[in-house]
């Protein structure tokens, strides 16, 4: 809310100065009002006006418009570039006001040049200087998130990730996002645009962000489809006058050299900052941390299934982990000596007692561990902690030696300070 008030105060001060200039150009109140409205509209829609000439002209003039700078304040962010922009408008307009008021006192000539030409050159030089100053100071990435929940602040992990990117291998992010989206996707779009702008603001030259306003059958839509395979998704639009759906673009492409990662569509519920950070890490190939996955009957790495006489693939969670981390198998049959940054333990209830002891000894060394236990694993009910070891074995088939008895799961969790009811589920 505070950011909104600051933004409205700044834009109000700028437009008041513009209106004062218009009132000095004519003695007619109506004409002065029309001129003030036209001047203000020009500042608001300068990119659209330039777009009538060509798209490149519109993109070039867009930083001179009010909309982009006010957008930060509207989202609750006070940016240094926005402050400088609005104060520059106020300063230039007040200078022009003073110039017109003092016009009656101008001499006819100065140094052989008419005063009107002299001041025209001054104004042009002032405009060039102010625009140049904004371009330079706009690179200062000071931005203050003044929302109560810090909605637009990047986490320390994301900032550290960006700091680790090499200046010699910058990451390019191209986002293809629809300007208009159904009501249920408004917040998702706002979060995506906000985080992209925050990354662009703090990354200097390490990350370059380009956001394309993309609509079907446009050049941007064709580029998104042909270069990155990003297509519009048909989203139900209950808020429209006609029941139906509308095509929505909300895809992001990340490139760094020959590396490429594409998120075709940011659906609702997808953690925006996490996905952006993950994709940046993948293409930038920053130093990866090592994560171990304990080998249990859950078979996260896949393997041969004797019951079905077929080979099962690795779980998707392992593929996702491999995108960001160096993933290694950890066999707890012997004491664990691997140096890891993190450990994932799926279904420890399937381990034998000696394996549980080795695992517990390693966890007690302080390595961050994620323990996943399911009292009712629907994928294979024989892995349930209440089942006996080898519950899925066919007694009429020879399947090798009998499995070891399961370890004491209650004692395992007790050492961790956790009470786990293995005969109850949340439904």
C-alpha positions in Angstrom: 0.0 0.0 0.0 2.8 2.4 0.9 4.4 1.8 -2.5 1.1 2.6 -4.2 0.8 5.9 -2.4 4.4 6.9 -3.2 3.8 6.1 -6.9 0.5 8.1 -7.1 2.2 11.0 -5.4 5.1 11.0 -7.9 2.9 10.6 -10.9 0.6 13.3 -9.6 3.5 15.7 -9.1 4.7 15.0 -12.7 1.3 15.5 -14.3 0.7 18.7 -12.3 3.9 20.1 -13.7 2.8 19.0 -17.2 -0.6 20.7 -16.6 1.1 23.9 -15.4 3.1 24.0 -18.7 0.0 23.6 -20.8 -1.7 26.5 -18.9 1.1 28.8 -19.8 0.9 28.1 -23.5 -2.6 29.6 -23.9 -4.9 32.0 -22.1 -8.0 29.8 -22.9 -8.8 27.4 -20.1 -10.4 24.8 -22.3 -7.5 24.7 -24.7 -5.1 24.5 -21.8 -7.0 21.5 -20.4 -6.9 19.8 -23.8 -3.2 20.4 -24.2 -2.5 19.1 -20.7 -4.5 15.9 -21.5 -2.6 15.5 -24.7 0.8 16.0 -23.1 -0.1 13.5 -20.3 -1.4 11.0 -22.8 1.8 11.2 -24.8 3.8 10.3 -21.7 1.5 7.4 -20.9 1.3 6.0 -24.4 4.6 6.9 -26.0 5.5 3.3 -26.7 2.1 2.8 -28.5 2.7 5.9 -30.5 6.1 4.7 -31.5 4.6 1.3 -32.3 2.6 3.0 -35.1 5.8 3.6 -36.9 7.4 0.2 -36.2 7.7 -2.3 -33.4 11.4 -1.4 -32.9 10.6 2.3 -32.5 8.0 1.4 -29.9 10.4 -0.7 -27.9 13.0 2.0 -28.1 10.7 4.7 -26.8 9.0 2.5 -24.1 11.5 3.4 -21.3 10.4 7.1 -21.7 6.8 6.2 -20.9 5.1 6.4 -17.5 3.6 3.0 -17.5 6.8 0.9 -17.1 8.1 3.0 -14.2 4.8 3.3 -12.4 4.3 -0.4 -12.6 6.9 -1.0 -9.9 5.2 1.3 -7.5 1.8 -0.3 -8.3 3.2 -3.7 -7.2 4.6 -2.3 -4.0 8.2 -1.8 -5.1 10.1 1.5 -4.7 12.7 1.6 -7.4 15.5 4.1 -7.8 15.0 4.3 -11.5 11.3 5.1 -11.0 12.2 7.9 -8.5 14.7 9.4 -10.9 12.3 9.2 -13.8 9.4 11.1 -12.1 11.6 13.6 -10.5 13.2 14.3 -13.9 9.8 15.0 -15.4 9.0 17.4 -12.6 12.3 19.1 -13.0 12.1 19.5 -16.8 8.5 20.7 -16.7 9.2 23.2 -13.9 12.2 24.5 -15.9 10.0 25.0 -19.0 7.4 26.7 -16.8 10.0 29.2 -15.5 11.3 29.7 -19.1 7.8 30.6 -20.4 7.1 32.9 -17.5 10.4 34.8 -18.0 9.8 35.0 -21.8 8.6 38.6 -21.5 12.0 39.6 -20.2 14.0 38.1 -23.0 16.1 40.4 -25.2 15.7 40.0 -28.9 19.2 38.6 -29.5 22.2 37.3 -27.6 25.6 36.9 -29.2 24.0 37.3 -32.6 21.4 34.6 -32.1 17.7 35.1 -31.4 16.8 34.2 -27.8 14.1 31.9 -29.0 16.7 29.8 -30.9 19.1 30.1 -27.9 16.5 28.7 -25.4 15.4 26.0 -27.9 18.9 24.7 -28.0 19.0 24.8 -24.2 15.8 22.8 -23.9 17.1 20.1 -26.4 20.4 19.9 -24.5 18.5 19.6 -21.2 16.3 16.8 -22.6 19.3 14.9 -23.9 21.1 15.3 -20.6 18.2 14.2 -18.5 17.5 11.1 -20.7 21.2 10.2 -20.6 21.2 10.7 -16.8 18.2 8.4 -16.4 19.9 5.8 -18.6 23.0 5.8 -16.5 21.3 6.0 -13.0 18.7 3.5 -14.1 21.4 0.8 -14.0 21.6 1.2 -10.2 19.6 -1.8 -9.1 18.2 -0.3 -5.9 14.7 -1.6 -5.3 12.8 -1.8 -2.0 10.0 -4.2 -1.6 7.6 -2.4 0.8 4.8 -5.0 0.7 3.9 -6.3 4.1 4.5 -9.9 3.1 7.7 -9.1 1.0 5.9 -10.6 -2.0 8.5 -9.5 -4.6 11.7 -10.1 -2.7 14.1 -12.8 -4.0 15.3 -15.4 -1.5 19.0 -15.4 -0.3 19.5 -18.6 -2.2 18.4 -17.1 -5.5 20.6 -14.1 -5.0 23.5 -16.3 -4.2 22.8 -18.4 -7.4 22.9 -15.2 -9.5 26.2 -14.1 -7.9 27.8 -17.4 -8.8 27.1 -17.0 -12.5 30.2 -16.2 -14.5 30.3 -12.9 -16.3 31.7 -14.7 -19.3 28.7 -17.0 -19.5 25.6 -14.8 -19.1 22.1 -16.3 -19.0 19.5 -15.1 -21.4 15.8 -15.4 -20.3 13.1 -14.8 -22.8 9.5 -14.8 -21.5 6.5 -15.1 -23.8 3.6 -13.9 -21.7 0.0 -12.9 -22.7 -1.0 -9.4 -21.7 -4.6 -10.5 -20.9 -5.2 -13.7 -19.0 -8.2 -15.3 -17.3 -8.9 -14.1 -13.8 -7.6 -17.3 -12.2 -4.2 -16.7 -13.8 -3.8 -13.0 -13.0 -1.8 -13.6 -9.8 0.4 -16.2 -11.5 1.2 -13.8 -14.3 1.9 -11.0 -11.8 4.3 -13.2 -9.8 6.1 -14.4 -12.9 6.6 -10.9 -14.3 7.6 -9.5 -10.9 10.3 -12.2 -10.2 11.7 -11.8 -13.7 12.0 -8.1 -13.2 13.6 -8.5 -9.8 16.2 -11.0 -11.3 16.9 -8.5 -14.1 17.4 -5.7 -11.6 20.0 -7.4 -9.4 21.8 -9.5 -12.0 23.7 -6.7 -13.8 25.1 -8.3 -17.0 25.0 -11.9 -15.6 21.3 -12.4 -16.6 19.5 -10.6 -19.4 15.7 -10.7 -19.2 13.4 -10.0 -22.2 9.7 -10.1 -21.7 7.6 -10.4 -24.9 3.9 -9.4 -24.8 2.7 -12.4 -26.9 -0.7 -12.9 -28.6 -1.7 -15.6 -31.0 -0.8 -15.2 -34.7 1.9 -12.6 -33.9 5.6 -12.6 -34.7 6.3 -13.2 -31.0 4.0 -16.3 -31.0 5.8 -17.7 -34.1 9.2 -17.1 -32.5 8.1 -18.8 -29.3 6.8 -21.9 -31.2 9.7 -22.2 -33.7 12.6 -21.5 -31.4 11.5 -23.0 -28.1 8.4 -25.0 -28.7 6.3 -22.7 -26.5 2.6 -22.7 -27.5 -0.5 -21.1 -26.2 -2.6 -23.1 -23.7 -6.4 -23.0 -24.0 -7.5 -21.8 -20.5 -11.2 -21.7 -19.5 -12.4 -18.1 -19.1 -15.5 -18.1 -16.9 -15.3 -14.3 -16.5 -15.9 -13.5 -20.2 -19.2 -12.6 -21.6 -19.2 -15.8 -23.6 -18.5 -19.1 -22.0 -15.4 -20.6 -23.5 -11.6 -20.5 -23.3 -8.9 -18.2 -24.4 -5.3 -18.9 -25.6 -2.7 -17.9 -23.0 1.1 -17.7 -23.4 3.1 -18.1 -20.2 6.3 -19.8 -21.2 9.9 -18.9 -20.4 13.1 -20.0 -22.2 16.6 -20.0 -20.7 19.7 -20.1 -22.8 23.4 -20.0 -21.9 25.8 -20.8 -24.7 24.6 -24.1 -26.2 22.6 -24.9 -23.1 18.8 -24.5 -23.2 16.0 -25.0 -20.7 12.3 -24.3 -21.5 9.3 -24.1 -19.2 6.5 -24.3 -21.7 3.8 -23.0 -19.3 3.7 -21.7 -15.8 0.5 -23.3 -14.4 -1.1 -22.3 -11.2 0.6 -23.7 -8.1 4.0 -23.9 -9.8 6.5 -22.3 -7.4 7.7 -19.4 -9.6 10.9 -18.4 -7.9 12.0 -22.0 -7.5 11.4 -22.9 -11.1 13.2 -19.8 -12.4 16.2 -20.5 -10.1 16.3 -24.1 -11.0 16.3 -23.4 -14.7 19.0 -20.7 -14.3 21.2 -23.2 -12.4 20.6 -25.9 -15.1 21.8 -23.7 -18.1 24.5 -21.8 -16.2 26.0 -25.1 -14.9 27.1 -23.5 -11.7 28.9 -25.6 -9.1 26.5 -28.3 -8.1 25.9 -29.7 -4.7 26.0 -33.5 -4.1 22.9 -35.2 -3.0 22.7 -38.8 -2.0 19.6 -41.0 -2.4 19.5 -44.1 -0.2 18.9 -47.4 -2.0 15.7 -49.0 -0.6 12.9 -51.2 -1.8 11.3 -48.0 -3.2 13.9 -48.2 -6.1 14.0 -44.5 -6.9 16.7 -45.3 -9.4 14.6 -47.9 -11.1 15.8 -51.5 -11.7 14.6 -55.0 -12.5 11.2 -55.9 -11.1 11.2 -59.7 -10.4 7.4 -59.7 -9.9 6.7 -58.2 -13.3 9.9 -59.6 -15.0 10.5 -56.1 -16.4 12.8 -53.1 -15.9 11.3 -50.1 -14.2 12.6 -46.6 -15.0 14.0 -44.1 -12.5 11.4 -42.0 -10.7 10.8 -38.5 -12.0 12.0 -37.0 -8.8 15.5 -38.4 -9.5 15.5 -36.9 -13.0 14.5 -33.5 -11.5 17.2 -33.7 -8.8 19.8 -34.5 -11.5 19.0 -31.3 -13.3 20.3 -29.3 -10.3 22.5 -31.6 -8.3 25.1 -34.3 -8.5 23.0 -37.3 -7.5 24.7 -40.5 -6.1 23.4 -43.8 -4.9 24.0 -44.5 -1.2 23.9 -48.2 -0.1 23.5 -48.4 3.7 24.7 -52.0 3.9 28.1 -50.7 5.0 29.0 -47.5 7.0 28.3 -44.4 4.9 31.5 -42.4 4.3 30.4 -40.3 1.2 30.7 -36.5 1.7 27.3 -35.1 0.8 25.4 -31.8 0.9 22.1 -33.6 1.5 20.5 -37.0 1.8 17.2 -38.3 0.6 15.9 -41.4 2.4 12.8 -43.0 0.7 10.9 -45.6 2.8 13.5 -46.3 5.5 11.0 -48.9 6.9 12.2 -51.4 4.2 15.7 -51.4 5.5 17.2 -54.1 7.7 18.3 -53.2 11.2 22.1 -53.0 10.4 21.2 -50.7 7.4 19.1 -48.5 9.7 22.0 -48.3 12.2 24.5 -47.3 9.4 22.0 -44.7 8.2 21.3 -43.3 11.6 25.0 -43.0 12.4 25.5 -40.9 9.2 22.4 -38.7 9.9 23.8 -37.9 13.3 26.9 -36.5 11.7 24.7 -33.5 10.8 24.1 -33.9 7.1 20.7 -32.4 6.1 18.4 -35.3 5.5 14.9 -35.7 3.9 13.2 -38.8 5.2 10.1 -40.0 3.3 7.9 -42.6 4.8 4.4 -43.7 3.6 2.2 -45.9 5.8 0.2 -46.9 2.7 2.3 -46.8 -0.5 -0.3 -47.3 -3.2 2.4 -48.1 -5.8 3.4 -51.2 -3.9 1.5 -52.1 -0.7 4.1 -54.6 0.3 6.4 -51.7 1.2 4.1 -50.5 3.9 5.8 -50.4 7.3 3.2 -52.7 8.8 3.9 -55.4 6.3 6.5 -58.1 6.8 9.7 -58.3 4.7 9.1 -60.1 1.4 5.3 -59.8 1.6 5.2 -59.5 -2.2 7.1 -62.8 -2.8 5.4 -65.6 -4.6 5.8 -68.7 -2.5 5.5 -70.9 -5.5 8.5 -69.3 -7.3 12.2 -69.4 -6.4 13.3 -65.8 -6.0 16.7 -66.2 -4.4 17.5 -66.0 -0.6 14.9 -64.9 1.8 14.9 -61.1 2.5 16.3 -59.8 5.8 13.8 -58.9 8.5 12.8 -55.2 8.6 14.5 -53.1 11.2 12.9 -51.3 14.2 11.2 -48.4 12.5 9.8 -47.1 15.8 13.2 -47.0 17.4 14.6 -45.3 14.3 12.1 -42.5 14.5 12.4 -42.3 18.3 16.1 -41.5 17.9 15.1 -38.6 15.6 12.6 -37.4 18.1 9.7 -38.2 15.9 6.5 -40.2 16.7 5.3 -42.0 13.6 2.0 -43.8 13.5 2.6 -46.5 10.9 -1.0 -47.7 11.0 -2.7 -44.4 10.3 -3.1 -42.3 7.2 -4.5 -38.8 6.5 -7.5 -39.1 4.1 
